[in-house]
Amino acid sequence: MNKKKTRLKFLKGEKLMYVLTLLLLISIPVANIFTKALLSKTTIETEKLQNKIAKQEDINEGLVMQKDELVSMENIQKIAEEYGLSYRSDNIVKVPYDSEN
């Protein structure tokens, strides 16, 4: 008996479906890993920026305290006395401080 090997023939559409399915099975996990890595990187950058903002806010708070100390009446009177100036309350004009600028 002569047995012929029968080959399974794929239709044109079947080959395309198998290739697309294989590509999807490979690309979905790769894309998932890529997006998780990107999210992790973004989270790390956000944390660094938040730390930087917190440090700058501390510096700003310290500078505001220094400014308040320098413009205190006691300091103004002391400096005025050092330079031989007299204190007249009607001559003093307080300039408002705008913290948003």
N, CA, C and O atoms as a GROMACS GRO file, in nm:
protein
  404
    1MET      N    1   0.081  -0.116   0.000
    1MET     CA    2   0.000   0.000   0.000
    1MET      C    3   0.087   0.125   0.000
    1MET      O    4   0.186   0.137   0.073
    2ASN      N    5   0.047   0.210  -0.081
    2ASN     CA    6   0.121   0.333  -0.098
    2ASN      C    7   0.042   0.445  -0.030
    2ASN      O    8  -0.062   0.489  -0.078
    3LYS      N    9   0.095   0.488   0.083
    3LYS     CA   10   0.026   0.593   0.156
    3LYS      C   11   0.084   0.728   0.118
    3LYS      O   12   0.206   0.748   0.121
    4LYS      N   13  -0.002   0.815   0.083
    4LYS     CA   14   0.040   0.951   0.051
    4LYS      C   15   0.027   1.037   0.175
    4LYS      O   16  -0.071   1.032   0.249
    5LYS      N   17   0.128   1.116   0.194
    5LYS     CA   18   0.120   1.209   0.306
    5LYS      C   19   0.030   1.324   0.262
    5LYS      O   20   0.053   1.389   0.160
    6THR      N   21  -0.068   1.347   0.340
    6THR     CA   22  -0.157   1.458   0.308
    6THR      C   23  -0.112   1.579   0.391
    6THR      O   24  -0.092   1.571   0.512
    7ARG      N   25  -0.099   1.688   0.323
    7ARG     CA   26  -0.058   1.812   0.388
    7ARG      C   27  -0.180   1.896   0.418
    7ARG      O   28  -0.273   1.907   0.338
    8LEU      N   29  -0.177   1.952   0.532
    8LEU     CA   30  -0.286   2.040   0.571
    8LEU      C   31  -0.263   2.174   0.504
    8LEU      O   32  -0.160   2.238   0.525
    9LYS      N   33  -0.358   2.217   0.426
    9LYS     CA   34  -0.343   2.343   0.354
    9LYS      C   35  -0.421   2.452   0.427
    9LYS      O   36  -0.535   2.433   0.470
   10PHE      N   37  -0.355   2.565   0.440
   10PHE     CA   38  -0.418   2.680   0.503
   10PHE      C   39  -0.474   2.771   0.395
   10PHE      O   40  -0.416   2.788   0.288
   11LEU      N   41  -0.585   2.827   0.426
   11LEU     CA   42  -0.640   2.928   0.337
   11LEU      C   43  -0.565   3.059   0.359
   11LEU      O   44  -0.498   3.077   0.460
   12LYS      N   45  -0.576   3.151   0.263
   12LYS     CA   46  -0.505   3.278   0.272
   12LYS      C   47  -0.546   3.354   0.400
   12LYS      O   48  -0.460   3.409   0.468
   13GLY      N   49  -0.669   3.357   0.430
   13GLY     CA   50  -0.719   3.428   0.548
   13GLY      C   51  -0.673   3.363   0.677
   13GLY      O   52  -0.648   3.432   0.776
   14GLU      N   53  -0.661   3.231   0.678
   14GLU     CA   54  -0.617   3.160   0.797
   14GLU      C   55  -0.472   3.194   0.832
   14GLU      O   56  -0.440   3.214   0.949
   15LYS      N   57  -0.387   3.201   0.733
   15LYS     CA   58  -0.248   3.237   0.758
   15LYS      C   59  -0.240   3.375   0.821
   15LYS      O   60  -0.166   3.396   0.918
   16LEU      N   61  -0.316   3.469   0.767
   16LEU     CA   62  -0.316   3.604   0.820
   16LEU      C   63  -0.369   3.606   0.964
   16LEU      O   64  -0.314   3.676   1.049
   17MET      N   65  -0.473   3.531   0.991
   17MET     CA   66  -0.528   3.525   1.128
   17MET      C   67  -0.426   3.466   1.225
   17MET      O   68  -0.412   3.516   1.337
   18TYR      N   69  -0.356   3.361   1.185
   18TYR     CA   70  -0.256   3.300   1.273
   18TYR      C   71  -0.140   3.396   1.300
   18TYR      O   72  -0.091   3.405   1.412
   19VAL      N   73  -0.097   3.467   1.198
   19VAL     CA   74   0.013   3.561   1.214
   19VAL      C   75  -0.030   3.676   1.306
   19VAL      O   76   0.044   3.715   1.396
   20LEU      N   77  -0.150   3.730   1.285
   20LEU     CA   78  -0.199   3.839   1.368
   20LEU      C   79  -0.218   3.794   1.513
   20LEU      O   80  -0.186   3.867   1.606
   21THR      N   81  -0.270   3.674   1.531
   21THR     CA   82  -0.287   3.621   1.667
   21THR      C   83  -0.152   3.606   1.736
   21THR      O   84  -0.138   3.641   1.854
   22LEU      N   85  -0.054   3.554   1.665
   22LEU     CA   86   0.079   3.538   1.721
   22LEU      C   87   0.140   3.675   1.757
   22LEU      O   88   0.200   3.691   1.863
   23LEU      N   89   0.122   3.772   1.668
   23LEU     CA   90   0.172   3.906   1.696
   23LEU      C   91   0.104   3.967   1.820
   23LEU      O   92   0.171   4.031   1.901
   24LEU      N   93  -0.024   3.948   1.832
   24LEU     CA   94  -0.096   3.999   1.949
   24LEU      C   95  -0.050   3.931   2.077
   24LEU      O   96  -0.033   3.996   2.180
   25LEU      N   97  -0.030   3.800   2.070
   25LEU     CA   98   0.015   3.727   2.189
   25LEU      C   99   0.154   3.771   2.234
   25LEU      O  100   0.187   3.762   2.352
   26ILE      N  101   0.233   3.818   2.141
   26ILE     CA  102   0.367   3.866   2.176
   26ILE      C  103   0.363   4.013   2.216
   26ILE      O  104   0.427   4.053   2.314
   27SER      N  105   0.288   4.094   2.142
   27SER     CA  106   0.294   4.239   2.164
   27SER      C  107   0.218   4.285   2.288
   27SER      O  108   0.258   4.385   2.349
   28ILE      N  109   0.112   4.219   2.328
   28ILE     CA  110   0.036   4.263   2.445
   28ILE      C  111   0.119   4.256   2.573
   28ILE      O  112   0.122   4.355   2.647
   29PRO      N  113   0.186   4.147   2.603
   29PRO     CA  114   0.270   4.147   2.725
   29PRO      C  115   0.387   4.247   2.717
   29PRO      O  116   0.422   4.309   2.818
   30VAL      N  117   0.445   4.262   2.599
   30VAL     CA  118   0.555   4.358   2.584
   30VAL      C  119   0.504   4.499   2.609
   30VAL      O  120   0.569   4.577   2.679
   31ALA      N  121   0.390   4.533   2.553
   31ALA     CA  122   0.331   4.665   2.573
   31ALA      C  123   0.294   4.686   2.720
   31ALA      O  124   0.310   4.796   2.773
   32ASN      N  125   0.246   4.583   2.785
   32ASN     CA  126   0.210   4.590   2.927
   32ASN      C  127   0.334   4.621   3.012
   32ASN      O  128   0.329   4.707   3.099
   33ILE      N  129   0.442   4.552   2.986
   33ILE     CA  130   0.566   4.574   3.061
   33ILE      C  131   0.618   4.715   3.033
   33ILE      O  132   0.662   4.784   3.125
   34PHE      N  133   0.613   4.758   2.908
   34PHE     CA  134   0.661   4.892   2.872
   34PHE      C  135   0.581   4.999   2.944
   34PHE      O  136   0.640   5.094   2.997
   35THR      N  137   0.449   4.987   2.947
   35THR     CA  138   0.367   5.089   3.012
   35THR      C  139   0.389   5.090   3.162
   35THR      O  140   0.388   5.196   3.224
   36LYS      N  141   0.408   4.973   3.223
   36LYS     CA  142   0.435   4.969   3.367
   36LYS      C  143   0.570   5.033   3.399
   36LYS      O  144   0.583   5.102   3.500
   37ALA      N  145   0.669   5.011   3.314
   37ALA     CA  146   0.800   5.073   3.335
   37ALA      C  147   0.790   5.225   3.319
   37ALA      O  148   0.850   5.299   3.396
   38LEU      N  149   0.714   5.269   3.222
   38LEU     CA  150   0.696   5.413   3.201
   38LEU      C  151   0.622   5.476   3.318
   38LEU      O  152   0.657   5.586   3.361
   39LEU      N  153   0.521   5.408   3.371
   39LEU     CA  154   0.448   5.457   3.487
   39LEU      C  155   0.539   5.465   3.609
   39LEU      O  156   0.533   5.562   3.684
   40SER      N  157   0.621   5.365   3.627
   40SER     CA  158   0.715   5.364   3.739
   40SER      C  159   0.813   5.480   3.729
   40SER      O  160   0.842   5.546   3.829
   41LYS      N  161   0.865   5.504   3.610
   41LYS     CA  162   0.959   5.615   3.588
   41LYS      C  163   0.891   5.748   3.618
   41LYS      O  164   0.950   5.836   3.682
   42THR      N  165   0.768   5.764   3.573
   42THR     CA  166   0.694   5.887   3.596
   42THR      C  167   0.667   5.907   3.745
   42THR      O  168   0.675   6.019   3.795
   43THR      N  169   0.635   5.800   3.816
   43THR     CA  170   0.611   5.808   3.960
   43THR      C  171   0.737   5.852   4.033
   43THR      O  172   0.730   5.935   4.124
   44ILE      N  173   0.850   5.798   3.994
   44ILE     CA  174   0.978   5.835   4.057
   44ILE      C  175   1.008   5.983   4.032
   44ILE      O  176   1.049   6.054   4.124
   45GLU      N  177   0.988   6.028   3.910
   45GLU     CA  178   1.011   6.170   3.878
   45GLU      C  179   0.917   6.261   3.957
   45GLU      O  180   0.957   6.368   4.002
   46THR      N  181   0.793   6.217   3.974
   46THR     CA  182   0.695   6.295   4.051
   46THR      C  183   0.739   6.306   4.197
   46THR      O  184   0.732   6.414   4.256
   47GLU      N  185   0.786   6.195   4.255
   47GLU     CA  186   0.834   6.197   4.393
   47GLU      C  187   0.953   6.291   4.408
   47GLU      O  188   0.961   6.366   4.506
   48LYS      N  189   1.045   6.289   4.312
   48LYS     CA  190   1.161   6.378   4.318
   48LYS      C  191   1.117   6.524   4.314
   48LYS      O  192   1.168   6.607   4.389
   49LEU      N  193   1.021   6.555   4.226
   49LEU     CA  194   0.972   6.692   4.217
   49LEU      C  195   0.900   6.735   4.344
   49LEU      O  196   0.913   6.849   4.387
   50GLN      N  197   0.823   6.644   4.405
   50GLN     CA  198   0.754   6.677   4.529
   50GLN      C  199   0.854   6.705   4.641
   50GLN      O  200   0.834   6.795   4.721
   51ASN      N  201   0.962   6.627   4.646
   51ASN     CA  202   1.066   6.651   4.746
   51ASN      C  203   1.133   6.785   4.722
   51ASN      O  204   1.161   6.859   4.817
   52LYS      N  205   1.159   6.816   4.596
   52LYS     CA  206   1.221   6.944   4.562
   52LYS      C  207   1.130   7.060   4.600
   52LYS      O  208   1.178   7.162   4.651
   53ILE      N  209   1.001   7.046   4.576
   53ILE     CA  210   0.903   7.150   4.611
   53ILE      C  211   0.899   7.168   4.762
   53ILE      O  212   0.895   7.281   4.811
   54ALA      N  213   0.900   7.058   4.837
   54ALA     CA  214   0.896   7.066   4.983
   54ALA      C  215   1.021   7.138   5.036
   54ALA      O  216   1.010   7.220   5.127
   55LYS      N  217   1.138   7.108   4.981
   55LYS     CA  218   1.260   7.176   5.024
   55LYS      C  219   1.253   7.325   4.993
   55LYS      O  220   1.291   7.408   5.075
   56GLN      N  221   1.203   7.358   4.874
   56GLN     CA  222   1.193   7.500   4.837
   56GLN      C  223   1.093   7.572   4.925
   56GLN      O  224   1.115   7.688   4.960
   57GLU      N  225   0.984   7.507   4.963
   57GLU     CA  226   0.887   7.569   5.053
   57GLU      C  227   0.948   7.596   5.189
   57GLU      O  228   0.921   7.699   5.250
   58ASP      N  229   1.032   7.504   5.238
   58ASP     CA  230   1.102   7.525   5.365
   58ASP      C  231   1.196   7.645   5.354
   58ASP      O  232   1.202   7.728   5.446
   59ILE      N  233   1.269   7.654   5.243
   59ILE     CA  234   1.359   7.768   5.222
   59ILE      C  235   1.280   7.898   5.218
   59ILE      O  236   1.318   7.997   5.280
   60ASN      N  237   1.168   7.896   5.145
   60ASN     CA  238   1.085   8.017   5.135
   60ASN      C  239   1.031   8.059   5.272
   60ASN      O  240   1.028   8.177   5.304
   61GLU      N  241   0.990   7.962   5.352
   61GLU     CA  242   0.938   7.992   5.485
   61GLU      C  243   1.047   8.056   5.572
   61GLU      O  244   1.021   8.151   5.645
   62GLY      N  245   1.169   8.003   5.562
   62GLY     CA  246   1.280   8.060   5.635
   62GLY      C  247   1.310   8.202   5.592
   62GLY      O  248   1.339   8.289   5.675
   63LEU      N  249   1.303   8.227   5.462
   63LEU     CA  250   1.327   8.362   5.410
   63LEU      C  251   1.219   8.460   5.454
   63LEU      O  252   1.248   8.576   5.484
   64VAL      N  253   1.095   8.415   5.460
   64VAL     CA  254   0.986   8.502   5.506
   64VAL      C  255   1.008   8.536   5.653
   64VAL      O  256   0.986   8.650   5.694
   65MET      N  257   1.052   8.439   5.733
   65MET     CA  258   1.079   8.466   5.874
   65MET      C  259   1.194   8.566   5.889
   65MET      O  260   1.188   8.654   5.974
   66GLN      N  261   1.299   8.552   5.806
   66GLN     CA  262   1.410   8.647   5.810
   66GLN      C  263   1.363   8.787   5.772
   66GLN      O  264   1.402   8.886   5.835
   67LYS      N  265   1.278   8.795   5.669
   67LYS     CA  266   1.226   8.924   5.626
   67LYS      C  267   1.144   8.988   5.737
   67LYS      O  268   1.158   9.107   5.764
   68ASP      N  269   1.059   8.908   5.801
   68ASP     CA  270   0.976   8.962   5.910
   68ASP      C  271   1.063   9.011   6.025
   68ASP      O  272   1.032   9.111   6.090
   69GLU      N  273   1.172   8.939   6.051
   69GLU     CA  274   1.263   8.980   6.158
   69GLU      C  275   1.333   9.111   6.122
   69GLU      O  276   1.350   9.198   6.208
   70LEU      N  277   1.373   9.124   5.996
   70LEU     CA  278   1.444   9.245   5.954
   70LEU      C  279   1.355   9.369   5.952
   70LEU      O  280   1.404   9.480   5.974
   71VAL      N  281   1.226   9.352   5.926
   71VAL     CA  282   1.137   9.469   5.920
   71VAL      C  283   1.065   9.493   6.052
   71VAL      O  284   0.971   9.573   6.057
   72SER      N  285   1.107   9.425   6.157
   72SER     CA  286   1.042   9.448   6.287
   72SER      C  287   1.076   9.588   6.337
   72SER      O  288   1.180   9.644   6.302
   73MET      N  289   0.988   9.643   6.417
   73MET     CA  290   1.006   9.779   6.469
   73MET      C  291   1.134   9.791   6.551
   73MET      O  292   1.204   9.891   6.543
   74GLU      N  293   1.163   9.688   6.631
   74GLU     CA  294   1.284   9.692   6.714
   74GLU      C  295   1.408   9.702   6.626
   74GLU      O  296   1.500   9.779   6.658
   75ASN      N  297   1.412   9.627   6.519
   75ASN     CA  298   1.528   9.630   6.429
   75ASN      C  299   1.538   9.764   6.357
   75ASN      O  300   1.647   9.818   6.340
   76ILE      N  301   1.425   9.818   6.316
   76ILE     CA  302   1.425   9.948   6.248
   76ILE      C  303   1.474  10.057   6.342
   76ILE      O  304   1.554  10.142   6.303
   77GLN      N  305   1.425  10.054   6.467
   77GLN     CA  306   1.468  10.155   6.564
   77GLN      C  307   1.617  10.142   6.595
   77GLN      O  308   1.687  10.242   6.609
   78LYS      N  309   1.665  10.018   6.605
   78LYS     CA  310   1.807   9.996   6.635
   78LYS      C  311   1.895  10.050   6.523
   78LYS      O  312   1.996  10.115   6.548
   79ILE      N  313   1.857  10.022   6.399
   79ILE     CA  314   1.935  10.069   6.284
   79ILE      C  315   1.926  10.221   6.273
   79ILE      O  316   2.024  10.287   6.240
   80ALA      N  317   1.810  10.276   6.300
   80ALA     CA  318   1.793  10.422   6.296
   80ALA      C  319   1.883  10.488   6.400
   80ALA      O  320   1.945  10.590   6.371
   81GLU      N  321   1.891  10.432   6.518
   81GLU     CA  322   1.977  10.488   6.623
   81GLU      C  323   2.124  10.478   6.585
   81GLU      O  324   2.202  10.568   6.614
   82GLU      N  325   2.162  10.368   6.519
   82GLU     CA  326   2.302  10.351   6.476
   82GLU      C  327   2.343  10.460   6.378
   82GLU      O  328   2.458  10.505   6.379
   83TYR      N  329   2.252  10.503   6.295
   83TYR     CA  330   2.282  10.606   6.195
   83TYR      C  331   2.242  10.746   6.241
   83TYR      O  332   2.247  10.842   6.163
   84GLY      N  333   2.202  10.757   6.366
   84GLY     CA  334   2.168  10.888   6.421
   84GLY      C  335   2.037  10.943   6.369
   84GLY      O  336   2.019  11.065   6.362
   85LEU      N  337   1.947  10.859   6.334
   85LEU     CA  338   1.816  10.903   6.283
   85LEU      C  339   1.714  10.898   6.396
   85LEU      O  340   1.731  10.824   6.493
   86SER      N  341   1.610  10.976   6.382
   86SER     CA  342   1.506  10.976   6.483
   86SER      C  343   1.383  10.904   6.429
   86SER      O  344   1.362  10.892   6.308
   87TYR      N  345   1.303  10.856   6.522
   87TYR     CA  346   1.183  10.780   6.487
   87TYR      C  347   1.062  10.872   6.490
   87TYR      O  348   1.029  10.930   6.593
   88ARG      N  349   0.996  10.883   6.374
   88ARG     CA  350   0.869  10.955   6.367
   88ARG      C  351   0.769  10.862   6.300
   88ARG      O  352   0.787  10.823   6.185
   89SER      N  353   0.666  10.828   6.371
   89SER     CA  354   0.570  10.728   6.320
   89SER      C  355   0.492  10.778   6.199
   89SER      O  356   0.444  10.696   6.120
   90ASP      N  357   0.477  10.908   6.182
   90ASP     CA  358   0.401  10.958   6.067
   90ASP      C  359   0.483  10.949   5.937
   90ASP      O  360   0.426  10.961   5.829
   91ASN      N  361   0.615  10.929   5.948
   91ASN     CA  362   0.699  10.915   5.829
   91ASN      C  363   0.709  10.770   5.779
   91ASN      O  364   0.755  10.747   5.667
   92ILE      N  365   0.668  10.676   5.859
   92ILE     CA  366   0.687  10.535   5.825
   92ILE      C  367   0.571  10.487   5.739
   92ILE      O  368   0.454  10.502   5.775
   93VAL      N  369   0.607  10.429   5.627
   93VAL     CA  370   0.507  10.374   5.536
   93VAL      C  371   0.537  10.225   5.521
   93VAL      O  372   0.648  10.186   5.485
   94LYS      N  373   0.438  10.145   5.550
   94LYS     CA  374   0.458  10.001   5.537
   94LYS      C  375   0.413   9.959   5.398
   94LYS      O  376   0.300   9.987   5.356
   95VAL      N  377   0.503   9.891   5.325
   95VAL     CA  378   0.473   9.845   5.191
   95VAL      C  379   0.419   9.703   5.201
   95VAL      O  380   0.484   9.616   5.259
   96PRO      N  381   0.302   9.679   5.144
   96PRO     CA  382   0.246   9.543   5.154
   96PRO      C  383   0.333   9.442   5.076
   96PRO      O  384   0.387   9.472   4.970
   97TYR      N  385   0.342   9.327   5.130
   97TYR     CA  386   0.421   9.220   5.068
   97TYR      C  387   0.325   9.126   4.997
   97TYR      O  388   0.235   9.069   5.058
   98ASP      N  389   0.346   9.111   4.867
   98ASP     CA  390   0.262   9.022   4.786
   98ASP      C  391   0.339   8.892   4.766
   98ASP      O  392   0.435   8.889   4.689
   99SER      N  393   0.298   8.786   4.833
   99SER     CA  394   0.372   8.659   4.828
   99SER      C  395   0.350   8.584   4.698
   99SER      O  396   0.420   8.486   4.672
  100GLU      N  397   0.256   8.626   4.616
  100GLU     CA  398   0.231   8.555   4.489
  100GLU      C  399   0.329   8.596   4.381
  100GLU      O  400   0.342   8.524   4.282
  101ASN      N  401   0.400   8.708   4.395
  101ASN     CA  402   0.493   8.754   4.292
  101ASN      C  403   0.631   8.714   4.323
  101ASN      O  404   0.723   8.745   4.247
   0.00000   0.00000   0.00000
